[in-house]
Amino acid sequence: MPTCADIPDDDDDRRKGAHFGAECVDLERFPFDNELLSRFPSALARELKVLPLSSDEDAVTVAIGDPSDLDRIDRLHHELKKQVEVRIAESGQLSAFVARFFPETGAESND
């Protein structure tokens, strides 16, 4: 995983991530899995502002802006019925990638 170097030192999410021991991810450099993106619920990604990074039978790893938002993480766990591991992404970058991969459309195919 890339380091948090691209997230400013004064970024609140980066400080929270360090406190929680979460790694950072640079979404510009991350090799996204198109199959995983197509299976992930679009509305959930937009609502919770998360991006799936990897998944297996038991767990899903997501990029999130605030790793201290336990309600968001618990909701993911409940909705996906998997353990949730988090990586920190810079908030602006995360918003842009969620909009790119999960645009709002009239017909949702993976919800």
C-alpha positions in Angstrom: 0.0 0.0 0.0 1.2 3.5 -0.7 2.0 5.7 2.3 0.1 8.6 3.5 2.6 11.0 1.9 0.0 12.5 -0.5 -2.4 13.3 2.3 -1.5 16.6 4.0 0.0 16.3 7.5 -2.7 18.6 8.9 -5.5 16.5 7.4 -7.9 15.4 10.2 -8.6 12.0 8.5 -4.9 11.3 8.3 -4.4 12.0 12.0 -7.4 9.8 12.8 -6.0 7.0 10.6 -2.7 7.1 12.4 -4.5 6.9 15.7 -6.5 3.9 14.6 -3.5 2.2 12.9 -5.1 2.3 9.5 -3.0 2.4 6.3 -3.5 5.1 3.7 -4.2 4.5 0.0 -3.6 6.7 -2.9 -6.6 6.1 -5.2 -4.8 7.6 -8.2 -2.3 4.7 -8.0 -4.5 1.9 -6.8 -5.2 -1.0 -9.3 -9.0 -1.2 -8.9 -10.8 -4.5 -9.7 -13.6 -3.8 -12.2 -15.4 -6.9 -11.2 -15.5 -6.0 -7.6 -16.6 -2.5 -8.4 -19.5 -3.8 -10.5 -20.6 -6.1 -7.7 -20.5 -3.4 -4.9 -23.8 -1.7 -4.2 -23.7 1.7 -5.9 -26.1 3.4 -3.6 -24.2 2.2 -0.5 -20.9 3.5 -2.0 -22.4 6.9 -2.7 -24.3 7.2 0.6 -21.4 6.1 2.8 -18.7 7.6 0.5 -16.6 4.4 0.4 -14.7 2.5 -2.3 -14.2 -1.2 -2.3 -10.5 -2.1 -2.7 -10.5 -5.9 -2.2 -12.8 -8.6 -1.0 -12.9 -12.3 -0.2 -15.4 -14.7 1.4 -15.1 -13.1 4.9 -14.0 -9.5 4.5 -14.0 -6.4 2.4 -11.4 -3.7 2.4 -12.7 -0.2 1.7 -11.2 3.2 1.2 -12.9 5.6 3.7 -12.2 9.2 4.6 -12.7 8.9 8.4 -11.7 5.6 10.0 -13.2 6.8 13.3 -16.7 6.7 11.9 -17.7 3.5 13.5 -21.4 3.9 12.6 -20.4 3.9 8.9 -18.1 0.9 9.3 -20.8 -1.0 11.3 -23.4 -0.2 8.6 -21.0 -1.6 5.9 -20.6 -4.8 8.1 -24.4 -5.1 8.4 -25.2 -4.5 4.8 -22.4 -6.6 3.3 -22.4 -9.3 5.9 -18.6 -9.3 6.0 -15.8 -8.0 8.2 -14.8 -4.5 7.1 -11.2 -3.4 6.9 -10.4 0.2 6.2 -7.8 2.2 4.4 -7.7 6.0 4.5 -8.1 8.0 1.4 -7.9 11.8 1.1 -11.5 13.1 1.3 -11.5 15.1 -2.0 -9.9 12.2 -3.9 -12.3 9.7 -2.4 -15.3 11.9 -3.4 -14.1 12.1 -7.0 -13.5 8.4 -7.3 -16.9 7.5 -5.8 -18.5 9.8 -8.3 -16.4 8.3 -11.1 -17.1 4.6 -10.3 -20.6 5.0 -8.9 -22.3 7.8 -10.8 -26.0 8.5 -10.0 -28.1 7.1 -12.8 -31.8 6.4 -13.3 -31.2 2.6 -13.4 -29.1 1.1 -10.7 -27.7 -2.3 -11.9 -25.8 -3.5 -8.8 -28.0 -2.4 -5.9 
